[in-house]
Structure formats: C-alpha cells, structure tokens
C-alpha cells in the first residue's frame, strides 16, 4: 500500500481527524541513514507526526520539528509541508537497546526525557511561529499530544507507531491525530476515550492491512467518519547539487580557492537524506569564477 494521509471529520463535525500510513517514507529514511531499530522507531514516529502536522498547513507553508531529550540518540530533526512531503534524520542513527518491560522498542531510553520538543512553522510571513514544550514521556506520541494541548490549546490525541523487521527494514508505520473542536459533546468525548482504551497499537493496524480510512473507523466508529481529503505521502528532500553550488559560491572566491589548494576537490553531504555531492577541481574553479 502506497503511503497516504486522510483528513476527516467525525461525529457530525465535532472532531477533526487525521490518519496516515508512512511505511514507505520511514523505510526510505531507514535505508538512507542506516538506522538501527530503536532509532528507526524514534525517527519514524516523529516523521509520522510531522506528516500529519504538515497536513494542517496550507499552500507552501512548512514546519520543522526538533526533539532534544538528552538521550543517546541525540537530536531528531524532521521537516514537512502541506503537500505530504517529509524528511528527517537523527544525530546517532545506530542507536538500539533491548526491548523494554512491555516488549517494545525502548524509544524513551533512546530519546531521553530531559529536554524539549520544538516546532517552527514557516507560514510565509516575516516572522516564524515557534512552539515549544517539555518532553513528557520520550515515547513521541504522548509528547506531541502534550504539545498540541499545551502550545496550540487544542485537545488532542496523537498515536504514532513503527514496526521494525529483524533485518532492520521497516515492516509498518503510521499514525493518527484526533482533535476536539469547540462545542464537542461530553457523550462524544466519552465514546472516543473508550475506543482509545481498546484499540490495537497503530503500527499493528497498519501491519494487518488497515487503511487510514479503516483506522479512523476503528477510532471513531463506523458511520461517524466523513472523509474530506486524501493526500499522497513521500520521503522528499529539497537538496540538490545546484543548492550546494550556491552555498559554495556564497563562501566567496578566497574560501573556494583555499579548498582547491588544500583539498583539490570537495564533497558535501546532506544531513536529511544522506545524499553525497562531489565537486571536482574543475567544477570548483568554475564556482570560483562565479563567486564575488
């Protein structure tokens, strides 16, 4: 199943809902960064949340998520936009631990619980919107729930999950966000709370073949879901050789000449997608000519 996201309303417009399958996008990140299982789960959960938060934006707006919990995985950084495009990386991709007491990947231990979750939104204005909340669990989903409730003042429930195969590849990944709109009836809140207590983990739902639409029916009940929009989801990086060239040109003639004299060539590596860009001596000399 190709990755995609659905936007929906539930209970006759009382609830805003998002559900997404991100298996292929997270698998692409795993392949590019050679992440080990616990790191894959932490990065994949953050990317999944990022896709859904990005879907709340409009037009060319973008957002950047940074999670710094003080754990051995280091920083988790994820970019997403309103088009379903996402990219991300972790400082220490080869981070892994034994399963925790619940038999699950020990994401909390990898991420840490002494730090902050920050979200910066570029809304096409002069100023950026920045929200920041303390990490409350290190399990990612709970931390995004706390962020939405505290920073954006929206009662929400966030579920994100990743299943990793024994060979480190990604078996399933996905997530959901439910948000209560003003005037939601108490009866609706109770019904959702009861369902959240009994549903399978989100990654298990994806693994068993449930679509994002099916997941929303599991969460809200059949007949309570009104699908508004479907959107493809992809791992997509904005880097290119041209962008790296422009960055090198911005260094100025002298700095480029220093690289030529000392190294004779240059290689740049994109943190987000791990793509490598090589520049020969001849290419650097041309960039030197183009620089001011």
C-alpha positions in Angstrom: 0.0 0.0 0.0 1.4 3.4 -1.1 1.7 5.9 1.8 -1.1 8.4 2.0 -3.0 10.6 4.5 -6.7 11.2 5.0 -8.3 14.3 6.6 -11.7 13.8 8.0 -14.4 15.0 10.4 -16.0 12.8 13.0 -19.3 12.8 14.9 -21.0 15.3 12.6 -18.2 17.8 12.7 -17.3 17.7 16.3 -13.9 16.1 15.8 -11.1 16.8 13.3 -9.2 13.6 12.4 -6.1 12.7 10.5 -4.7 9.2 9.8 -1.7 8.2 7.7 0.3 5.3 6.5 4.0 6.1 6.4 5.7 2.7 5.9 7.4 3.6 2.7 8.6 7.1 3.8 10.0 5.7 7.0 11.6 2.8 5.1 13.3 5.3 2.8 14.7 7.2 5.8 15.9 3.9 7.4 17.7 2.9 4.2 19.3 6.3 3.7 20.5 6.7 7.3 21.1 3.0 8.1 19.2 3.5 11.4 19.0 0.6 13.9 15.6 -0.5 15.2 15.2 1.9 18.2 16.5 4.9 16.2 14.1 3.8 13.3 11.2 3.8 15.7 12.0 7.3 17.2 12.7 8.9 13.8 9.7 7.1 12.1 7.3 8.2 14.9 8.5 11.8 14.6 8.2 11.8 10.8 4.7 10.4 11.0 3.6 13.1 13.4 5.4 15.6 11.1 3.4 14.5 8.1 0.1 15.0 10.0 1.1 18.4 11.4 2.2 19.4 7.9 -1.2 18.5 6.6 -2.7 21.1 8.9 -0.7 23.8 6.9 -1.7 25.5 3.7 0.0 26.2 0.4 3.8 26.4 0.5 3.9 26.6 4.3 6.4 24.3 6.0 7.4 23.2 9.5 10.4 21.9 11.3 10.3 19.6 14.3 13.2 19.3 16.7 13.3 16.8 19.6 16.2 17.1 22.0 15.6 14.8 25.0 19.1 14.4 26.3 19.2 10.7 25.3 21.9 8.8 23.3 20.0 9.2 20.0 20.8 12.9 20.1 18.7 15.3 18.2 15.8 14.2 16.0 15.1 16.8 13.2 12.1 16.5 10.8 10.9 18.8 8.0 7.4 18.5 6.5 5.0 20.6 4.4 1.3 20.8 3.4 1.9 18.5 0.4 2.7 15.3 2.3 6.4 15.6 1.8 8.7 14.7 4.8 12.3 14.2 5.5 14.3 13.7 8.7 17.4 12.4 10.5 18.8 11.6 13.9 22.2 12.6 15.2 23.1 9.0 16.2 21.3 6.6 13.8 23.0 3.5 15.1 21.2 3.6 18.4 19.5 0.5 19.7 18.6 -1.2 23.0 16.9 -4.3 24.2 13.1 -4.3 24.3 11.6 -2.5 27.3 9.4 -4.2 30.0 6.4 -4.1 27.7 8.3 -6.0 25.0 8.5 -2.9 22.7 11.4 -0.9 21.3 12.8 1.3 24.1 12.2 4.7 22.4 12.0 6.5 25.7 15.5 5.4 26.6 16.9 6.4 23.3 15.2 9.8 23.2 15.5 10.8 26.8 13.1 12.8 28.9 15.2 15.8 29.8 14.6 18.3 27.1 12.2 20.0 24.7 10.0 19.4 21.7 10.1 22.4 19.4 8.1 23.2 16.3 8.9 26.1 14.0 6.3 26.9 11.3 7.2 29.0 8.2 3.8 30.5 7.3 5.2 32.7 4.5 5.3 35.7 6.8 8.2 37.7 8.1 8.1 36.0 11.4 8.1 32.3 12.2 5.7 30.7 14.6 7.6 28.8 17.2 6.1 26.5 19.8 8.0 24.6 22.5 7.0 22.2 25.3 9.0 19.9 27.6 9.3 16.3 26.7 6.9 14.4 29.0 7.5 10.8 28.1 10.1 10.3 25.3 7.7 8.0 23.5 7.0 10.6 20.9 3.2 10.2 20.6 2.5 11.4 24.2 4.9 14.3 23.6 3.1 15.5 20.6 -0.3 15.2 22.4 1.1 17.4 25.2 2.5 19.9 22.7 -0.9 20.3 20.9 -2.8 20.6 24.1 -0.3 23.0 25.8 1.2 25.1 23.0 -1.7 25.2 20.5 -4.5 24.9 23.0 -6.3 22.1 21.1 -7.5 19.0 23.0 -5.8 16.2 21.0 -4.8 12.6 21.0 -1.8 11.5 18.9 -0.9 7.9 18.1 2.3 7.0 16.1 4.0 3.7 15.7 6.7 1.8 13.8 7.3 -1.9 13.5 10.8 -3.0 12.5 11.8 -6.3 10.9 14.7 -8.5 12.2 16.8 -7.3 9.3 16.3 -3.6 10.4 13.9 -2.9 7.5 10.6 -1.2 8.2 7.5 -3.5 8.4 4.8 -0.9 9.1 4.5 2.7 10.2 1.6 5.1 10.6 -0.3 7.3 12.9 -3.4 9.3 13.8 -4.4 12.6 15.4 -7.8 13.3 16.8 -8.7 16.9 17.8 -11.8 18.0 19.6 -13.4 21.1 18.1 -15.2 23.7 20.2 -18.6 22.5 21.5 -17.8 18.8 21.3 -20.5 17.0 23.4 -19.4 15.1 26.5 -21.0 11.9 25.1 -18.7 12.1 22.1 -15.6 12.6 24.3 -16.5 9.6 26.4 -17.1 7.4 23.3 -13.7 8.4 21.9 -11.9 7.8 25.2 -13.4 4.3 25.5 -12.3 3.4 21.9 -8.8 4.7 22.6 -8.5 2.3 25.5 -9.3 -0.8 23.5 -7.8 -0.2 20.0 -4.7 -2.1 18.8 -1.4 -0.2 18.5 -1.4 1.9 15.4 1.6 0.0 13.9 -0.3 -3.3 14.3 -3.3 -1.8 12.5 -1.1 -0.8 9.5 0.6 -4.2 9.6 -2.7 -6.0 9.5 -3.6 -4.1 6.3 -5.9 -1.5 7.7 -6.0 1.7 5.5 -6.1 5.2 7.0 -9.8 5.2 6.5 -10.2 1.9 8.3 -8.1 3.3 11.2 -10.4 6.3 11.6 -13.4 3.9 11.7 -11.6 2.0 14.4 -11.1 5.2 16.3 -14.4 6.9 15.8 -16.8 4.1 14.8 -18.5 3.2 11.5 -20.8 5.9 10.4 -19.0 8.5 12.4 -16.4 9.4 9.8 -16.7 11.9 7.0 -13.6 11.8 4.7 -12.6 15.3 3.4 -9.4 14.7 1.5 -6.7 12.1 0.6 -3.1 13.1 0.0 -0.1 11.0 -1.0 2.9 10.9 1.4 6.6 10.7 0.3 10.0 11.0 1.7 11.2 14.1 -0.2 14.4 16.1 0.3 14.8 19.6 -1.1 18.6 19.3 -1.5 20.2 19.4 -5.0 23.7 19.9 -6.5 22.6 23.4 -7.6 21.8 24.3 -4.0 25.2 23.1 -2.8 26.8 25.0 -5.6 25.1 28.2 -4.5 26.2 27.5 -0.9 29.8 27.1 -2.1 29.6 30.3 -4.2 28.3 32.2 -1.1 31.6 31.3 0.7 33.5 33.7 -1.7 36.4 33.4 -4.0 39.1 33.1 -1.4 37.4 30.3 0.6 36.8 28.3 -2.6 40.5 28.9 -3.6 41.6 27.6 -0.2 39.5 24.4 -0.8 41.1 23.9 -4.2 44.6 24.5 -2.9 44.2 22.3 0.2 41.9 19.5 -1.0 41.8 19.7 -4.7 38.1 18.7 -4.6 35.1 18.9 -2.3 32.3 16.6 -1.1 29.1 17.8 0.6 26.7 15.5 2.5 23.0 16.3 3.1 22.1 15.6 6.7 18.4 15.0 5.8 18.8 12.4 3.0 22.4 11.4 3.3 23.0 12.2 -0.4 26.6 13.0 -1.3 27.6 15.6 -3.8 31.1 15.6 -5.3 32.8 18.6 -6.8 36.0 18.1 -8.9 38.8 20.6 -9.1 37.5 21.9 -12.5 34.0 22.4 -11.0 35.4 24.3 -8.0 37.4 26.5 -10.3 34.2 27.4 -12.2 32.5 28.2 -9.0 35.4 30.3 -8.0 34.9 32.3 -11.2 31.2 32.7 -10.4 31.8 33.9 -6.9 32.0 37.5 -6.0 
